[in-house]
Amino acid sequence: MKPITIGTRGSKLALAQSEMIAAALRTAHPGLEVTLRIITTKGDRILDVALSAVGDKGLFVKELEQELLAGSVDLCVHSCKDLPSQLPPGLTLAAFPTRADPRDVLVLQESGVRSQESEGFVDDTVNLSAGTDVTRSPGHSGTLSALPARAHVGTSSLRRACQLRSLRPDLLLSDIRGNVDTRLRKLAEGHYDAIVLAAAGLRRLGLWHGSAARFTLAEHAFAVIPLAPSLMLPAVAQGTLAIEARADDAAALALLAVLDHAPTRSTALAERAFLRRLEGGCQVPIAAHALVDGITLRLEGMVGTLDGSQMVRGALAGVLADAEMLGTTLAEDLLAQGADVILAELSSHGR
């Protein structure tokens, strides 16, 4: 078998994700030689500016895709939520491995978290997949009441900021950049009272396994409060890895086929179709979350204003085979309900 080279960013999380795929390929195809090649992206080079001010989606993928098209690497592993809704000609998303926990989590220094006993907080022990509905699991919803009044929260996501401002207008929000370790260090140093991260990233780094309400890093103890999609709707395809390859590379596509998880592919396609119809990126507060139940797919989506004062939210269910059509239809529904006005206003202000 021809050796495979995976193009990856150099962050600890990107490397962990790419190593996961490399290991899966070696297991599925004994004797296959798989190596990693680190590629620096624009998003990695610019760390002192909010993502929404730097540019649109593609900050973490463009250079990877250029190397893939040039033939320098055979495939790229992406956090699917970082991918633009349109791929460059000649590239395809060859596989979507089983989706990890799609939720956001609130992370605080353990000494700064209020008791969750009165809130009915229960450690998250469920195994989340593309077909697991966390919104129906009592005790796994989490709340924002652990944050004191006017708490300082770090997030560079306009989607998260919009929903946080809607739920807790008193919170003071500031941008935070850097990899997961850097963000946790800033939290430990007291720059923020709390930060919001993707649960999947913490899990893939081995920091938090979902079965505990806390973890430690560099002798600092952190409390973790998972936020159910019913409270904080995730980013499009959050928790999903997308493996990108050249569309005409039959050998690579054949090797990757075994890693493709049909329910995850359906949820990713539905959520990405929703985003594509809205023509949104990291500069617009847009969220979506799809769940698979047998042959049925349920999709929820949201478009909001930057200050969280307005939010258009809706849901739709249909046949699994129509995943992309459901995403487009839900986007049309939200546009008809007023999302078009919100998007036009954001566009007029350069967002």
C-alpha positions as CSV (number, residue, x, y, z in Angstrom):
1,M,0.0,0.0,0.0
2,K,1.2,3.5,-0.8
3,P,2.1,5.5,2.4
4,I,-0.3,8.2,3.5
5,T,0.7,11.6,4.7
6,I,-1.8,13.6,6.8
7,G,-1.7,17.4,6.8
8,T,-2.4,18.8,10.2
9,R,-2.0,22.0,12.2
10,G,0.6,22.0,14.9
11,S,-1.6,22.7,17.9
12,K,-1.8,20.0,20.6
13,L,-5.5,19.4,19.8
14,A,-5.0,19.2,16.0
15,L,-2.1,16.8,16.5
16,A,-4.2,14.6,18.9
17,Q,-7.1,14.5,16.4
18,S,-4.8,13.7,13.5
19,E,-3.0,11.0,15.5
20,M,-6.5,9.5,16.3
21,I,-7.2,9.2,12.5
22,A,-3.7,7.9,11.8
23,A,-4.1,5.2,14.4
24,A,-7.6,4.3,13.1
25,L,-6.2,3.9,9.5
26,R,-3.3,1.7,10.7
27,T,-5.8,-0.5,12.6
28,A,-8.2,-0.7,9.6
29,H,-5.4,-1.3,7.2
30,P,-2.5,-3.4,8.8
31,G,0.8,-2.5,7.2
32,L,-0.3,1.0,6.1
33,E,2.4,3.6,6.7
34,V,0.9,6.9,8.0
35,T,2.8,10.0,8.8
36,L,1.9,13.5,9.8
37,R,3.1,16.8,8.3
38,I,2.6,20.0,10.3
39,I,1.3,23.0,8.3
40,T,0.9,26.4,9.9
41,T,-2.3,28.3,9.0
42,K,-3.2,32.0,9.2
43,G,-5.3,31.3,12.3
44,D,-2.3,29.9,14.0
45,R,-0.1,32.9,13.2
46,I,-2.5,35.6,14.4
47,L,-3.3,35.1,18.1
48,D,-3.8,38.6,19.4
49,V,-7.0,39.5,17.4
50,A,-10.5,38.2,17.7
51,L,-11.3,35.6,15.0
52,S,-14.3,37.6,13.9
53,A,-12.0,40.6,13.2
54,V,-9.4,38.6,11.3
55,G,-11.5,37.0,8.6
56,D,-14.2,34.5,7.9
57,K,-14.1,30.7,8.1
58,G,-11.1,29.2,6.5
59,L,-8.5,30.7,8.8
60,F,-7.5,27.3,10.0
61,V,-7.9,25.3,6.8
62,K,-6.8,27.3,3.7
63,E,-3.1,26.4,3.8
64,L,-3.9,22.8,4.5
65,E,-6.1,22.7,1.5
66,Q,-3.5,24.3,-0.7
67,E,-1.0,21.6,0.3
68,L,-3.6,18.9,-0.3
69,L,-4.4,20.3,-3.8
70,A,-0.6,20.5,-4.5
71,G,-0.2,16.8,-3.6
72,S,2.1,17.5,-0.7
73,V,-0.2,15.6,1.6
74,D,-2.9,12.9,0.9
75,L,-5.5,14.0,3.4
76,C,-6.3,16.6,6.1
77,V,-8.0,16.2,9.4
78,H,-10.2,19.2,10.4
79,S,-12.5,20.2,13.2
80,C,-15.5,20.3,11.0
81,K,-16.8,23.5,12.6
82,D,-13.7,25.3,11.2
83,L,-14.5,24.4,7.6
84,P,-16.2,26.9,5.2
85,S,-19.5,25.6,4.0
86,Q,-18.1,25.5,0.4
87,L,-15.0,23.4,-0.4
88,P,-12.5,24.3,-3.1
89,P,-13.0,22.5,-6.4
90,G,-11.2,19.2,-6.5
91,L,-11.6,18.4,-2.8
92,T,-14.2,16.3,-1.0
93,L,-15.0,15.4,2.6
94,A,-14.2,11.7,2.4
95,A,-15.1,10.6,5.9
96,F,-16.8,11.8,9.1
97,P,-15.8,9.6,12.0
98,T,-18.3,9.1,14.9
99,R,-19.2,12.5,16.4
100,A,-17.9,13.3,19.8
101,D,-19.7,15.3,22.5
102,P,-21.1,18.3,20.6
103,R,-21.8,20.5,23.6
104,D,-20.1,23.6,24.9
105,V,-18.8,23.5,28.5
106,L,-18.4,26.3,31.0
107,V,-15.0,26.0,32.7
108,L,-14.2,27.8,36.0
109,Q,-11.4,27.6,38.6
110,E,-12.8,25.1,41.1
111,S,-12.6,27.5,44.0
112,G,-14.8,30.0,42.1
113,V,-17.7,27.8,41.3
114,R,-20.9,28.0,43.2
115,S,-22.4,24.8,44.6
116,Q,-24.5,22.9,42.0
117,E,-26.5,20.9,44.6
118,S,-29.5,23.1,44.5
119,E,-29.5,23.0,40.7
120,G,-29.7,19.3,40.5
121,F,-26.3,19.1,38.8
122,V,-25.2,15.5,38.0
123,D,-21.9,14.4,36.6
124,D,-22.1,13.7,32.9
125,T,-21.8,10.0,32.4
126,V,-23.7,9.6,29.1
127,N,-21.9,8.5,26.0
128,L,-22.8,11.2,23.5
129,S,-23.0,10.2,19.8
130,A,-24.8,11.5,16.7
131,G,-28.0,9.9,18.0
132,T,-27.9,10.9,21.6
133,D,-30.3,13.6,22.7
134,V,-28.7,15.3,25.7
135,T,-31.6,17.7,25.8
136,R,-33.8,14.9,27.1
137,S,-31.3,13.7,29.8
138,P,-32.3,15.2,33.2
139,G,-29.3,16.3,35.2
140,H,-27.1,16.9,32.2
141,S,-28.3,20.3,31.2
142,G,-26.0,22.5,33.3
143,T,-26.9,26.1,34.1
144,L,-25.1,29.4,34.1
145,S,-26.1,30.1,37.7
146,A,-22.7,29.0,38.9
147,L,-21.4,32.3,37.6
148,P,-21.7,35.3,40.0
149,A,-23.2,38.6,38.9
150,R,-21.1,40.4,36.3
151,A,-18.7,37.5,36.0
152,H,-15.9,38.0,33.4
153,V,-16.2,35.3,30.7
154,G,-13.7,34.6,28.0
155,T,-14.9,33.5,24.5
156,S,-14.0,34.5,21.0
157,S,-17.1,33.0,19.5
158,L,-19.8,35.4,18.4
159,R,-22.3,32.4,18.6
160,R,-21.4,31.8,22.3
161,A,-21.4,35.5,23.1
162,C,-24.8,36.0,21.6
163,Q,-26.4,33.2,23.6
164,L,-24.6,34.2,26.8
165,R,-25.8,37.8,26.5
166,S,-29.3,36.6,25.9
167,L,-29.2,34.3,28.9
168,R,-27.1,36.5,31.3
169,P,-27.0,40.1,30.1
170,D,-25.0,41.0,33.3
171,L,-21.9,39.0,32.2
172,L,-18.8,40.8,31.0
173,L,-17.5,39.1,27.9
174,S,-14.0,39.4,26.4
175,D,-12.2,37.8,23.6
176,I,-9.8,34.9,24.3
177,R,-7.4,33.3,21.8
178,G,-4.9,30.6,21.9
179,N,-4.9,26.8,22.2
180,V,-6.8,25.0,25.0
181,D,-3.8,25.0,27.4
182,T,-3.2,28.7,26.8
183,R,-6.9,29.5,27.6
184,L,-6.9,27.4,30.7
185,R,-3.7,29.1,31.9
186,K,-5.2,32.5,31.4
187,L,-8.2,31.3,33.4
188,A,-6.0,30.0,36.2
189,E,-4.1,33.3,36.3
190,G,-7.3,35.1,37.0
191,H,-7.7,37.0,33.7
192,Y,-11.3,35.5,33.5
193,D,-13.8,34.1,36.0
194,A,-14.8,31.5,33.4
195,I,-14.2,30.5,29.8
196,V,-16.4,28.5,27.4
197,L,-14.8,25.6,25.5
198,A,-16.0,22.7,23.3
199,A,-16.4,19.6,25.3
200,A,-15.0,17.5,22.4
201,G,-11.6,19.3,22.6
202,L,-11.2,18.7,26.3
203,R,-12.1,15.0,25.8
204,R,-9.7,14.5,22.9
205,L,-6.9,16.1,24.8
206,G,-7.5,13.7,27.7
207,L,-8.2,16.5,30.1
208,W,-11.8,15.7,30.9
209,H,-13.6,12.4,30.3
210,G,-17.2,13.5,30.7
211,S,-17.6,11.3,33.9
212,A,-16.4,14.0,36.3
213,A,-17.3,17.5,37.2
214,R,-13.7,18.6,37.4
215,F,-10.2,18.1,36.1
216,T,-6.7,19.3,36.9
217,L,-3.9,20.7,34.7
218,A,-0.5,21.9,35.8
219,E,-1.7,21.7,39.5
220,H,-4.7,23.9,38.8
221,A,-8.2,22.5,39.5
222,F,-11.0,23.4,37.1
223,A,-14.8,22.8,37.4
224,V,-16.7,21.8,34.3
225,I,-20.3,22.5,33.6
226,P,-21.7,21.0,30.4
227,L,-24.2,23.2,28.6
228,A,-27.0,21.3,26.9
229,P,-27.9,22.3,23.3
230,S,-31.3,23.4,24.7
231,L,-29.4,26.1,26.6
232,M,-26.4,26.8,24.4
233,L,-26.9,25.6,20.8
234,P,-23.5,24.3,19.4
235,A,-21.6,25.5,16.4
236,V,-22.3,23.8,13.1
237,A,-20.7,20.3,13.2
238,Q,-19.1,20.9,16.6
239,G,-17.6,17.7,17.9
240,T,-17.3,16.3,14.4
241,L,-14.0,15.6,12.6
242,A,-14.0,15.9,8.8
243,I,-11.3,14.1,6.7
244,E,-10.7,16.0,3.5
245,A,-9.1,14.4,0.4
246,R,-8.7,15.0,-3.3
247,A,-11.9,14.0,-5.1
248,D,-9.9,12.1,-7.7
249,D,-7.7,10.2,-5.3
250,A,-9.4,6.8,-5.5
251,A,-6.8,5.0,-3.4
252,A,-7.2,7.5,-0.4
253,L,-11.0,7.5,-0.7
254,A,-11.0,3.7,-0.5
255,L,-8.8,3.7,2.6
256,L,-11.0,6.3,4.3
257,A,-14.3,4.7,3.6
258,V,-14.1,2.5,6.6
259,L,-13.9,5.5,8.9
260,D,-17.1,7.1,7.7
261,H,-19.9,7.0,10.2
262,A,-23.3,7.3,8.4
263,P,-25.3,9.1,11.2
264,T,-22.4,11.6,11.8
265,R,-22.2,12.3,8.0
266,S,-26.0,13.0,8.0
267,T,-25.8,15.4,10.9
268,A,-22.8,17.2,9.5
269,L,-24.4,17.5,6.0
270,A,-27.6,18.9,7.5
271,E,-25.9,21.4,9.7
272,R,-23.5,22.5,6.9
273,A,-26.4,22.9,4.5
274,F,-28.1,25.1,7.1
275,L,-25.0,27.3,7.3
276,R,-24.4,27.3,3.6
277,R,-27.9,28.7,2.9
278,L,-27.5,31.4,5.4
279,E,-24.0,32.2,4.0
280,G,-22.7,32.6,7.5
281,G,-19.3,32.1,9.0
282,C,-17.4,32.9,12.1
283,Q,-18.5,36.5,11.8
284,V,-22.2,35.7,12.3
285,P,-23.9,34.2,15.4
286,I,-25.2,31.0,13.8
287,A,-25.7,27.7,15.5
288,A,-27.2,24.3,14.6
289,H,-27.5,20.8,16.1
290,A,-28.8,17.7,14.4
291,L,-29.7,14.3,16.0
292,V,-30.4,11.0,14.3
293,D,-33.2,8.7,15.6
294,G,-33.5,5.7,13.3
295,I,-34.3,7.0,9.9
296,T,-35.4,10.4,11.3
297,L,-33.2,13.4,11.6
298,R,-34.1,16.3,13.9
299,L,-32.4,19.6,13.3
300,E,-32.4,22.8,15.4
301,G,-30.9,26.1,14.3
302,M,-30.4,29.7,15.5
303,V,-29.4,33.1,14.1
304,G,-28.9,35.9,16.5
305,T,-27.7,39.5,16.9
306,L,-24.3,40.3,18.4
307,D,-25.8,41.7,21.6
308,G,-28.1,38.7,22.1
309,S,-31.2,41.0,22.1
310,Q,-32.8,39.2,19.1
311,M,-32.7,35.5,18.3
312,V,-34.5,33.5,15.7
313,R,-34.6,29.8,16.5
314,G,-36.4,26.9,14.9
315,A,-36.5,23.1,14.5
316,L,-37.4,20.7,11.8
317,A,-37.5,16.9,11.4
318,G,-37.5,14.7,8.4
319,V,-36.2,11.6,6.7
320,L,-32.5,10.9,7.2
321,A,-31.9,10.6,3.5
322,D,-33.0,14.3,3.1
323,A,-30.4,15.6,5.5
324,E,-29.1,18.4,3.3
325,M,-32.6,19.4,2.1
326,L,-33.7,19.6,5.8
327,G,-30.8,22.0,6.5
328,T,-31.6,24.2,3.6
329,T,-35.3,24.2,4.5
330,L,-34.8,25.1,8.1
331,A,-32.5,28.0,7.0
332,E,-35.3,29.2,4.7
333,D,-37.8,29.0,7.6
334,L,-35.6,31.1,9.8
335,L,-35.0,33.6,7.1
336,A,-38.7,34.0,6.7
337,Q,-39.1,34.5,10.5
338,G,-36.7,37.5,10.5
339,A,-33.2,36.0,10.3
340,D,-32.8,37.8,6.9
341,V,-33.1,41.2,8.7
342,I,-30.5,40.2,11.3
343,L,-28.1,39.0,8.7
344,A,-28.6,42.1,6.6
345,E,-27.9,44.3,9.6
346,L,-24.7,42.4,10.4
347,S,-23.6,42.6,6.8
348,S,-24.2,46.4,6.7
349,H,-21.9,46.8,9.8
350,G,-19.1,44.8,8.1
351,R,-19.8,41.5,9.9
